[in-house]
Amino acid sequence: MTHSRPNSVTDPASIQPARWKTVRIGALAAFRQALRVRKRRAAARVGPGMQVEIWSDVVCPWCYLGKRRFERALESFDHRDEVRVVYRSFELDPSAPPGVSTPTVELLASKYGMSAAQATAAQQQMEQRAAQDGLDFRMDGLRSGNTRDAHRLLQLAKAQHRQAELAERLHRAYFSEQASIFDHSSLAELAVEAGLDRSEVLAVLAGEDYGDAVEADEATARSLGASGVPFFVIDRRYGISGAQPAEVITQALDRAWADAEAS
């Protein structure tokens, strides 16, 4: 769903793109959240099959919720074996100082003009919402910080075809286990658990490798008009903003496939 009011969110991630135009076509006519990408329409598909790009941040609860709903949608999509999923980088707070974390409740209260009690209540509502989708969120005492290193590792994981595994491991570690995803030692352990080589992980964390790939993803998001996450782009033709219900995503996939077949 698309969120625009501070009291309906638990994370800055839920401030969604306002410049995208709703598309009302065919089976998606009843769903206001199915959006057509305004730019980069030249190719019906990016390579064989279908490509779905997901812009997200690892500290965004709506992104984890949207990820799980997308996975359920993909399970019911007839052409799921022909879909390539790519996770794209989107830092919610790139200005956050590296190595420093802040209580998420404080950040929410400051950003949205909430009281600490209101921010805490919003976090509890997010826990309940996640539980309905089978996710165990533990938001009490959660801290947030700079996620650039996590995104650089996700770019490494993409090169090694382990991106989905690392994305899931980072989300689960942060939201369900309250593990740090901001310090190098913790990130390295999580990356190794996701199947990455420890020496390569440590080498990336020791330098600035893949920083350009993170910046390229964020530049592409801006060019598409995206200002919030999660943000799903299908074959650079359709976009879905927010953590939509699985059935909405499935119908978007069906329509995008049908349109590509017809073009």
Backbone hydrogen bonds in HBPLUS format (Angstrom, degrees):
<---DONOR---> <-ACCEPTOR-->    atom                        ^
c    i                          cat <-CA-CA->   ^        H-A-AA   ^      H-
h    n   atom  resd res      DA  || num        DHA   H-A  angle D-A-AA Bond
n    s   type  num  typ     dist DA aas  dist angle  dist       angle   num
A0008-SER N   A0005-ARG O   2.96 MM   3  5.52 163.5  1.99 122.5 126.6     1
A0009-VAL N   A0006-PRO O   3.29 MM   3  5.60 168.2  2.31 116.2 116.6     2
A0014-SER N   A0011-ASP O   3.14 MM   3  6.02 167.8  2.15 126.6 128.4     3
A0015-ILE N   A0012-PRO O   3.17 MM   3  5.89 167.0  2.19 124.2 124.9     4
A0229-VAL N   A0013-ALA O   3.16 MM 216  5.10 130.2  2.42 127.0 140.5     5
A0023-VAL N   A0034-ALA O   3.29 MM  11  6.22 169.0  2.31 156.3 158.4     6
A0028-LEU N   A0025-ILE O   2.87 MM   3  5.53 140.7  2.03 151.6 152.0     7
A0029-ALA N   A0026-GLY O   3.15 MM   3  5.68 162.6  2.18 122.0 122.8     8
A0031-PHE N   A0028-LEU O   2.94 MM   3  5.35 161.8  1.97 117.2 123.2     9
A0035-LEU N   A0239-GLY O   2.72 MM 204  4.81 142.7  1.86 169.1 177.9    10
A0239-GLY N   A0035-LEU O   2.39 MM 204  4.81 169.1  1.40 150.1 152.0    11
A0037-VAL N   A0237-ARG O   2.98 MM 200  5.16 147.2  2.09 112.3 120.9    12
A0050-MET N   A0082-GLU O   2.85 MM  32  6.16 164.3  1.88 153.3 157.6    13
A0084-ARG N   A0050-MET O   2.73 MM  34  6.16 162.4  1.76 161.2 166.5    14
A0235-ASP N   A0051-GLN O   2.85 MM 184  5.23 166.3  1.87 165.2 167.5    15
A0052-VAL N   A0084-ARG O   2.86 MM  32  6.21 162.6  1.89 158.3 163.0    16
A0086-VAL N   A0052-VAL O   2.90 MM  34  6.27 161.9  1.93 156.7 160.2    17
A0053-GLU N   A0233-VAL O   2.86 MM 180  5.13 165.6  1.88 152.1 154.2    18
A0233-VAL N   A0053-GLU O   2.86 MM 180  5.13 158.1  1.90 149.7 156.3    19
A0054-ILE N   A0086-VAL O   2.82 MM  32  6.21 158.8  1.86 161.7 167.2    20
A0088-ARG N   A0054-ILE O   2.73 MM  34  5.61 169.6  1.74 134.6 138.5    21
A0055-TRP N   A0231-PHE O   2.84 MM 176  5.08 166.0  1.86 158.1 156.4    22
A0231-PHE N   A0055-TRP O   3.10 MM 176  5.08 148.3  2.20 143.6 148.3    23
A0056-SER N   A0088-ARG O   3.31 MM  32  6.54 157.9  2.36 157.7 155.4    24
A0060-CYS N   A0057-ASP O   3.21 MM   3  5.40 159.5  2.26 114.9 115.5    25
A0063-CYS N   A0060-CYS O   3.05 MM   3  5.19 128.5  2.32  98.7 112.5    26
A0064-TYR N   A0060-CYS O   3.28 MM   4  6.74 152.3  2.36 150.8 157.0    27
A0065-LEU N   A0061-PRO O   3.00 MM   4  6.24 162.7  2.03 150.1 155.3    28
A0066-GLY N   A0062-TRP O   2.73 MM   4  5.82 156.7  1.78 142.1 149.5    29
A0067-LYS N   A0063-CYS O   2.78 MM   4  5.90 148.4  1.87 142.0 151.1    30
A0068-ARG N   A0064-TYR O   3.05 MM   4  6.30 159.8  2.10 147.3 151.2    31
A0069-ARG N   A0065-LEU O   3.03 MM   4  6.32 158.6  2.08 149.0 155.1    32
A0070-PHE N   A0066-GLY O   2.84 MM   4  5.99 154.1  1.91 145.9 153.4    33
A0071-GLU N   A0067-LYS O   2.96 MM   4  6.21 156.6  2.02 147.8 154.1    34
A0072-ARG N   A0068-ARG O   3.07 MM   4  6.39 151.0  2.16 144.2 151.5    35
A0073-ALA N   A0069-ARG O   2.92 MM   4  6.17 155.6  1.98 146.7 153.9    36
A0074-LEU N   A0070-PHE O   2.81 MM   4  6.06 155.9  1.86 154.1 160.7    37
A0075-GLU N   A0071-GLU O   3.14 MM   4  6.33 145.8  2.26 139.3 147.3    38
A0076-SER N   A0073-ALA O   3.13 MM   3  5.47 135.7  2.34 103.1 114.2    39
A0077-PHE N   A0074-LEU O   3.10 MM   3  4.98 161.5  2.13 103.3 108.8    40
A0080-ARG N   A0077-PHE O   3.12 MM   3  5.31 146.6  2.23 125.7 121.4    41
A0082-GLU N   A0079-HIS O   2.86 MM   3  5.49 161.2  1.90 122.2 128.7    42
A0083-VAL N   A0080-ARG O   3.27 MM   3  5.32 160.3  2.31 111.6 110.7    43
A0096-ALA N   A0093-ASP O   3.08 MM   3  5.65 168.4  2.09 119.2 122.9    44
A0100-VAL N   A0097-PRO O   3.38 MM   3  5.84 152.6  2.46 135.9 133.8    45
A0102-THR N   A0144-SER O   2.78 MM  42  5.34 156.0  1.84 151.9 159.2    46
A0144-SER N   A0102-THR O   2.74 MM  42  5.34 163.5  1.77 151.3 152.5    47
A0106-GLU N   A0103-PRO O   3.07 MM   3  5.45 123.1  2.40 105.2 118.2    48
A0107-LEU N   A0103-PRO O   3.26 MM   4  6.69 155.3  2.33 148.4 155.3    49
A0104-THR N   A0142-LEU O   2.89 MM  38  5.75 170.6  1.90 138.0 141.2    50
A0108-LEU N   A0104-THR O   2.92 MM   4  6.20 164.5  1.95 158.9 162.2    51
A0109-ALA N   A0105-VAL O   2.97 MM   4  6.08 167.3  1.98 150.7 154.5    52
A0110-SER N   A0106-GLU O   3.00 MM   4  6.11 158.1  2.05 146.3 152.1    53
A0111-LYS N   A0107-LEU O   2.90 MM   4  6.01 167.9  1.91 153.0 156.6    54
A0112-TYR N   A0108-LEU O   2.95 MM   4  5.86 167.9  1.97 154.3 157.4    55
A0114-MET N   A0109-ALA O   3.03 MM   5  4.24 128.8  2.31 116.2 126.1    56
A0119-ALA N   A0115-SER O   2.97 MM   4  6.25 161.2  2.01 153.4 158.5    57
A0120-THR N   A0116-ALA O   2.92 MM   4  6.09 155.3  1.98 145.0 152.0    58
A0121-ALA N   A0117-ALA O   2.94 MM   4  6.14 156.1  2.00 145.0 151.5    59
A0122-ALA N   A0118-GLN O   2.91 MM   4  6.16 151.8  1.99 146.2 154.0    60
A0123-GLN N   A0119-ALA O   3.03 MM   4  6.31 149.6  2.13 143.9 151.7    61
A0124-GLN N   A0120-THR O   3.00 MM   4  6.32 152.5  2.07 147.1 154.6    62
A0125-GLN N   A0121-ALA O   2.93 MM   4  6.22 151.9  2.01 147.4 155.1    63
A0126-MET N   A0122-ALA O   3.03 MM   4  6.29 144.9  2.15 139.8 149.3    64
A0127-GLU N   A0123-GLN O   3.03 MM   4  6.41 148.3  2.14 144.7 152.9    65
A0128-GLN N   A0124-GLN O   3.11 MM   4  6.46 155.9  2.17 147.7 153.1    66
A0129-ARG N   A0125-GLN O   2.93 MM   4  6.17 156.2  1.98 146.8 153.7    67
A0130-ALA N   A0126-MET O   2.90 MM   4  6.05 160.1  1.94 149.8 155.0    68
A0131-ALA N   A0127-GLU O   3.00 MM   4  6.20 153.5  2.08 144.4 151.7    69
A0132-GLN N   A0128-GLN O   3.30 MM   4  6.58 144.1  2.43 141.9 149.6    70
A0133-ASP N   A0130-ALA O   2.86 MM   3  5.26 145.6  1.97 108.4 119.4    71
A0135-LEU N   A0130-ALA O   2.99 MM   5  5.06 165.9  2.01 135.0 131.3    72
A0134-GLY N   A0131-ALA O   2.99 MM   3  4.90 161.9  2.02 108.4 109.0    73
A0138-ARG N   A0175-PHE O   2.73 MM  37  5.82 156.6  1.78 170.1 169.9    74
A0142-LEU N   A0139-MET O   3.07 MM   3  5.21 163.2  2.09 128.7 126.3    75
A0151-HIS N   A0147-THR O   3.00 MM   4  6.32 155.9  2.06 154.2 161.2    76
A0152-ARG N   A0148-ARG O   2.84 MM   4  6.16 150.5  1.93 151.4 160.4    77
A0153-LEU N   A0149-ASP O   3.01 MM   4  6.28 152.2  2.09 146.0 152.8    78
A0154-LEU N   A0150-ALA O   2.99 MM   4  6.30 144.4  2.12 140.5 150.9    79
A0155-GLN N   A0151-HIS O   3.00 MM   4  6.31 141.8  2.15 142.6 152.4    80
A0156-LEU N   A0152-ARG O   3.04 MM   4  6.41 150.1  2.13 141.7 149.8    81
A0157-ALA N   A0153-LEU O   2.79 MM   4  6.06 158.2  1.83 148.8 155.2    82
A0158-LYS N   A0154-LEU O   2.93 MM   4  6.13 142.3  2.07 135.4 145.1    83
A0159-ALA N   A0155-GLN O   3.21 MM   4  6.52 154.4  2.27 144.1 149.3    84
A0160-GLN N   A0156-LEU O   3.14 MM   4  6.47 133.2  2.37 140.3 153.4    85
A0160-GLN N   A0157-ALA O   3.09 MM   3  4.96 130.0  2.35  92.0 105.8    86
A0162-ARG N   A0157-ALA O   2.77 MM   5  4.78 176.7  1.77 145.0 144.8    87
A0161-HIS N   A0158-LYS O   3.15 MM   3  4.99 166.3  2.17 104.6 107.1    88
A0166-LEU N   A0162-ARG O   3.09 MM   4  6.35 157.9  2.14 150.9 156.8    89
A0167-ALA N   A0163-GLN O   2.87 MM   4  6.02 164.2  1.89 156.3 161.0    90
A0168-GLU N   A0164-ALA O   3.09 MM   4  6.22 164.4  2.12 146.5 150.3    91
A0169-ARG N   A0165-GLU O   2.99 MM   4  6.15 157.3  2.05 141.8 148.8    92
A0170-LEU N   A0166-LEU O   2.89 MM   4  6.02 163.8  1.91 156.5 159.3    93
A0171-HIS N   A0167-ALA O   3.11 MM   4  6.25 167.0  2.13 148.6 152.4    94
A0172-ARG N   A0168-GLU O   2.94 MM   4  6.06 171.3  1.94 154.6 157.5    95
A0173-ALA N   A0169-ARG O   2.93 MM   4  5.95 158.0  1.98 143.5 150.3    96
A0174-TYR N   A0170-LEU O   3.02 MM   4  6.12 161.0  2.05 148.1 152.9    97
A0175-PHE N   A0171-HIS O   2.90 MM   4  5.99 173.2  1.91 163.5 163.7    98
A0176-SER N   A0172-ARG O   2.92 MM   4  5.15 147.4  2.03 129.5 139.6    99
A0177-GLU N   A0172-ARG O   3.16 MM   5  6.56 135.7  2.37 152.4 161.3   100
A0179-ALA N   A0173-ALA O   2.83 MM   6  5.20 172.7  1.83 144.2 142.9   101
A0187-LEU N   A0183-ASP O   3.04 MM   4  6.23 168.2  2.06 157.6 161.5   102
A0188-ALA N   A0184-HIS O   2.86 MM   4  5.92 158.7  1.91 149.0 154.7   103
A0189-GLU N   A0185-SER O   3.19 MM   4  6.41 159.8  2.23 143.4 148.0   104
A0190-LEU N   A0186-SER O   3.05 MM   4  6.31 164.1  2.08 154.5 158.6   105
A0191-ALA N   A0187-LEU O   2.89 MM   4  6.07 157.8  1.94 151.3 157.6   106
A0192-VAL N   A0188-ALA O   2.98 MM   4  6.18 158.1  2.03 150.3 155.7   107
A0193-GLU N   A0189-GLU O   2.99 MM   4  6.23 155.6  2.05 146.4 153.3   108
A0194-ALA N   A0190-LEU O   3.05 MM   4  6.32 133.8  2.28 137.2 149.4   109
A0194-ALA N   A0191-ALA O   3.08 MM   3  5.01 128.1  2.36  91.8 105.8   110
A0196-LEU N   A0191-ALA O   3.07 MM   5  5.59 165.3  2.10 145.8 142.5   111
A0195-GLY N   A0192-VAL O   2.93 MM   3  5.10 159.5  1.98 107.4 113.2   112
A0201-VAL N   A0197-ASP O   2.97 MM   4  6.20 158.3  2.02 155.7 162.7   113
A0202-LEU N   A0198-ARG O   2.90 MM   4  6.12 166.8  1.92 158.0 160.6   114
A0203-ALA N   A0199-SER O   3.04 MM   4  6.14 149.6  2.13 138.3 146.7   115
A0204-VAL N   A0200-GLU O   3.03 MM   4  6.27 155.9  2.09 147.1 152.6   116
A0205-LEU N   A0201-VAL O   3.00 MM   4  6.26 164.9  2.02 153.7 157.9   117
A0206-ALA N   A0202-LEU O   2.97 MM   4  6.05 137.4  2.16 139.4 150.1   118
A0207-GLY N   A0204-VAL O   3.19 MM   3  5.46 152.5  2.27 105.4 113.5   119
A0211-GLY N   A0208-GLU O   3.09 MM   3  5.69 153.0  2.16 140.1 140.8   120
A0214-VAL N   A0210-TYR O   3.14 MM   4  6.47 152.0  2.22 146.7 153.4   121
A0215-GLU N   A0211-GLY O   3.07 MM   4  6.34 161.7  2.10 148.2 152.7   122
A0216-ALA N   A0212-ASP O   2.91 MM   4  6.08 146.6  2.02 139.3 148.8   123
A0217-ASP N   A0213-ALA O   3.04 MM   4  6.26 157.4  2.09 145.8 150.6   124
A0218-GLU N   A0214-VAL O   3.11 MM   4  6.41 159.0  2.16 148.6 154.2   125
A0219-ALA N   A0215-GLU O   2.90 MM   4  6.09 148.7  2.00 144.2 153.0   126
A0220-THR N   A0216-ALA O   2.97 MM   4  6.20 153.8  2.04 146.8 153.5   127
A0221-ALA N   A0217-ASP O   2.98 MM   4  6.28 154.5  2.04 146.4 153.5   128
A0222-ARG N   A0218-GLU O   3.09 MM   4  6.35 157.3  2.14 143.5 148.8   129
A0223-SER N   A0219-ALA O   2.98 MM   4  6.26 153.0  2.05 144.4 152.1   130
A0224-LEU N   A0220-THR O   3.02 MM   4  6.28 136.0  2.22 145.2 156.4   131
A0224-LEU N   A0221-ALA O   3.19 MM   3  5.19 132.6  2.43  95.2 107.7   132
A0226-ALA N   A0221-ALA O   2.90 MM   5  5.19 153.6  1.97 159.4 151.0   133
A0225-GLY N   A0222-ARG O   2.98 MM   3  5.03 156.3  2.04 103.5 111.0   134
A0242-GLY N   A0230-PRO O   2.98 MM  12  5.18 166.5  2.00 156.0 153.5   135
A0232-PHE N   A0240-ILE O   2.93 MM   8  5.01 175.4  1.93 151.8 152.7   136
A0240-ILE N   A0232-PHE O   2.77 MM   8  5.01 152.3  1.85 143.7 151.2   137
A0234-ILE N   A0238-TYR O   2.73 MM   4  5.10 159.7  1.77 147.3 154.5   138
A0237-ARG N   A0234-ILE O   2.88 MM   3  5.88 166.8  1.89 134.3 137.2   139
A0238-TYR N   A0234-ILE O   3.19 MM   4  5.10 164.6  2.21 139.3 144.1   140
A0244-GLN N   A0242-GLY O   3.04 MM   2  5.66 128.8  2.31 105.3  90.5   141
A0248-VAL N   A0245-PRO O   3.03 MM   3  5.46 131.0  2.28 109.3 121.7   142
A0249-ILE N   A0245-PRO O   3.27 MM   4  6.68 159.1  2.32 153.8 159.4   143
A0250-THR N   A0246-ALA O   2.88 MM   4  6.15 160.0  1.92 154.4 160.2   144
A0251-GLN N   A0247-GLU O   3.10 MM   4  6.21 160.2  2.14 140.4 145.0   145
A0252-ALA N   A0248-VAL O   3.00 MM   4  6.23 147.5  2.10 143.1 152.5   146
A0253-LEU N   A0249-ILE O   2.90 MM   4  6.20 156.0  1.95 151.7 158.0   147
A0254-ASP N   A0250-THR O   2.89 MM   4  6.18 160.6  1.93 151.2 156.7   148
A0255-ARG N   A0251-GLN O   2.92 MM   4  6.06 161.1  1.96 144.6 149.6   149
A0256-ALA N   A0252-ALA O   2.91 MM   4  6.04 162.1  1.95 148.5 153.9   150
A0257-TRP N   A0253-LEU O   2.93 MM   4  6.09 158.9  1.98 150.1 155.8   151
A0258-ALA N   A0254-ASP O   2.97 MM   4  6.17 164.7  1.99 149.1 153.5   152
A0259-ASP N   A0255-ARG O   2.87 MM   4  6.05 161.0  1.90 152.0 157.2   153
A0260-ALA N   A0256-ALA O   2.99 MM   4  6.15 154.7  2.06 143.4 150.1   154
A0261-GLU N   A0257-TRP O   2.94 MM   4  6.20 154.6  2.00 151.0 158.1   155
A0262-ALA N   A0258-ALA O   3.02 MM   4  6.21 146.0  2.14 143.5 152.5   156
A0263-SER N   A0259-ASP O   3.04 MM   4  6.16 126.8  2.34 139.1 152.1   157
